[in-house]
Amino acid sequence: MSQPTLTYRLGDRKVGRLGYGAMQLAGPGVFGPPADEAKAIQVLRDAVAAGVNHIDTSDFYGPHVTNKLIKQALHPYADSLCIVTKVGARRDDKANWLPAFSAEELTRAVEDNLRHLGLDALEVVNLRSMHGTHGPAEGPLEAELETLIRLKERGLIRHIGLSNVTAKQIADAQTMTPVACVQNMYNVANRADDALIDLLAAQDIPYVPFFPLGGFSPLQSNELNEVAQSLNATPMQVALAWLLQRSPNILLIPGTSSPTHLQENLASAQLVLPADALVILNGIGG
């Protein structure tokens, strides 16, 4: 197998397909400040120094924590850096995740992201559907999209994406506005979006899997471990390399609060999985 192409278009930018997700920089449960702020800032700076130019965040991480860390670590931003955020949820004082779908809440979320990141406009804002808690579920998104479209017309948003959505919701949204990207849960063991990824690839739309390494419960697989051992790599490196080879429109945003794990994740871009390993890995989610 040849090494996959490692760049793809996102909004108006060409970004590296291996980016960084900032969610883990907040405290436990994505709530409150990090245990080690200096280390969190180091991870962000190390990522950009290593060539990462796609960072995924949200003002409801913390809340406000990750965006403030990004600004503290990286502002003023390099012209090549693409920061993507999402709206549609909020946190209460008990760390619960609650829908925030009204026009007022969505507008305030965009304004908060702008202020805490120190930006005049957000490159991509993903609307996070809250119709399903543990995965996509059908439900209307037209009113919420209308709010984001108005914010785009004001120049506060350049591109609109979708998160935690179904194929129908994507198609419905496309009758209202171009969809810059789709962000759903997907990894080598959770493959419900296989057909959707291929559909989006045919339309040249990026697919950004969240929890590419399993999320709060890391991927556990004997097959994954065996392939990793045979390639002298870590299981997480193999899982990321599999995603890069799965489809050229997949953009990765693995998160970590560890500088060491960051470098391990980034090294997966150089790992080419041979055909026999792909056969084994493809069987995990089947």
QUIHUJO-V459600 format. One record per pair of residues at least 6 apart in sequence whose ideal C-beta (glycine too) atoms are under 6 Angstrom apart, sorted by the first residue. I is the first residue (numbers start at 1). J is the second residue. D is the distance in Angstrom with one decimal. If there is no record, write none. Layout:
I:J:D / I:J:D
//
This chain:
1:272:5.4 / 3:272:5.1 / 4:244:5.0 / 4:245:5.3 / 5:248:5.7 / 6:17:5.1 / 6:269:5.7 / 7:14:5.3 / 7:16:5.9 / 8:17:5.5 / 8:206:5.9 / 10:82:5.8 / 10:206:5.4 / 11:123:5.2 / 11:124:5.0 / 11:158:5.9 / 11:159:4.1 / 11:180:5.1 / 13:82:4.4 / 15:53:5.3 / 15:54:4.0 / 15:82:5.2 / 16:53:5.7 / 17:251:5.3 / 18:252:5.1 / 18:269:4.7 / 19:52:5.7 / 19:54:3.2 / 19:253:4.8 / 20:47:4.5 / 20:52:5.0 / 20:55:5.2 / 21:56:4.6 / 21:253:3.7 / 21:255:3.7 / 22:57:4.2 / 22:66:4.2 / 23:30:5.6 / 23:61:5.2 / 23:255:5.0 / 24:255:4.1 / 24:256:5.8 / 24:257:4.9 / 25:34:5.7 / 25:40:4.5 / 25:66:4.9 / 25:69:5.5 / 25:257:5.7 / 26:61:5.0 / 26:62:4.4 / 26:65:4.4 / 26:66:5.6 / 27:33:5.6 / 27:34:6.0 / 29:95:5.3 / 30:61:5.3 / 31:95:4.0 / 33:65:5.6 / 34:40:4.5 / 40:69:5.3 / 41:73:4.3 / 42:259:5.7 / 43:259:5.5 / 43:262:5.5 / 44:73:4.0 / 44:74:5.9 / 45:73:5.4 / 46:259:5.4 / 46:262:5.8 / 50:266:5.4 / 53:80:4.8 / 53:81:5.3 / 53:82:6.0 / 54:82:5.0 / 55:83:5.1 / 56:84:5.0 / 56:253:4.2 / 57:66:4.9 / 57:67:5.8 / 57:85:5.4 / 58:85:5.2 / 58:86:4.6 / 59:67:5.3 / 59:112:4.7 / 59:113:4.7 / 59:116:5.9 / 60:89:5.2 / 60:90:5.6 / 60:91:5.5 / 63:91:4.8 / 64:116:5.5 / 67:116:3.8 / 67:117:5.0 / 68:116:5.4 / 71:117:5.5 / 71:118:4.7 / 75:118:4.8 / 82:123:5.2 / 84:124:4.3 / 85:113:4.8 / 85:122:5.8 / 85:125:5.8 / 86:126:3.9 / 86:128:4.8 / 86:163:5.5 / 87:106:5.5 / 87:109:4.0 / 88:127:5.4 / 88:128:3.7 / 88:130:5.9 / 89:97:5.4 / 89:100:5.6 / 89:128:5.7 / 90:98:5.4 / 90:100:4.0 / 99:130:4.0 / 101:144:5.4 / 103:147:4.5 / 106:147:4.7 / 110:151:5.4 / 110:156:5.6 / 113:122:5.9 / 121:155:5.9 / 121:156:5.9 / 121:158:5.8 / 122:157:5.3 / 123:158:5.3 / 124:159:4.6 / 124:161:5.2 / 124:180:5.1 / 125:157:4.9 / 126:161:4.0 / 126:163:4.4 / 126:183:5.4 / 127:144:5.7 / 127:162:5.6 / 128:163:4.3 / 128:164:5.6 / 129:164:4.7 / 129:165:5.1 / 131:137:4.3 / 131:139:3.4 / 136:164:5.4 / 136:165:5.3 / 136:166:4.6 / 138:166:5.8 / 141:169:5.7 / 145:173:5.8 / 145:176:5.3 / 148:160:5.2 / 149:177:5.5 / 151:157:5.0 / 159:180:3.7 / 160:177:5.4 / 161:180:4.6 / 161:181:4.1 / 162:173:6.0 / 162:179:5.9 / 162:182:5.3 / 163:183:4.1 / 167:196:5.4 / 173:179:5.5 / 181:206:4.2 / 181:208:5.5 / 182:200:6.0 / 182:207:5.4 / 183:208:4.3 / 183:210:5.7 / 184:193:5.4 / 185:210:5.7 / 185:211:5.1 / 186:193:4.9 / 186:209:3.7 / 187:212:5.1 / 188:239:5.2 / 188:242:5.0 / 188:281:5.7 / 188:284:5.4 / 188:285:6.0 / 189:219:5.7 / 189:284:5.2 / 189:285:5.3 / 191:285:3.6 / 197:207:5.0 / 197:247:5.2 / 200:207:5.1 / 200:249:6.0 / 201:247:5.2 / 201:249:4.3 / 206:249:5.4 / 206:251:5.0 / 207:249:5.5 / 207:250:5.4 / 208:251:4.8 / 212:243:5.7 / 212:252:5.6 / 212:254:5.5 / 213:219:5.9 / 213:236:5.2 / 213:239:5.7 / 213:254:5.8 / 219:239:5.7 / 221:284:5.5 / 223:280:5.2 / 223:284:5.5 / 224:235:4.7 / 225:235:5.4 / 227:238:5.4 / 227:277:4.8 / 227:280:5.7 / 228:234:5.8 / 228:235:4.4 / 228:238:4.6 / 233:271:5.7 / 234:264:5.9 / 237:268:4.1 / 237:271:5.6 / 240:252:6.0 / 240:268:3.9 / 241:268:4.8 / 241:271:4.1 / 241:273:5.4 / 242:281:5.1 / 243:250:5.4 / 243:252:5.8 / 245:273:5.8 / 254:265:4.8 / 256:262:5.3
//
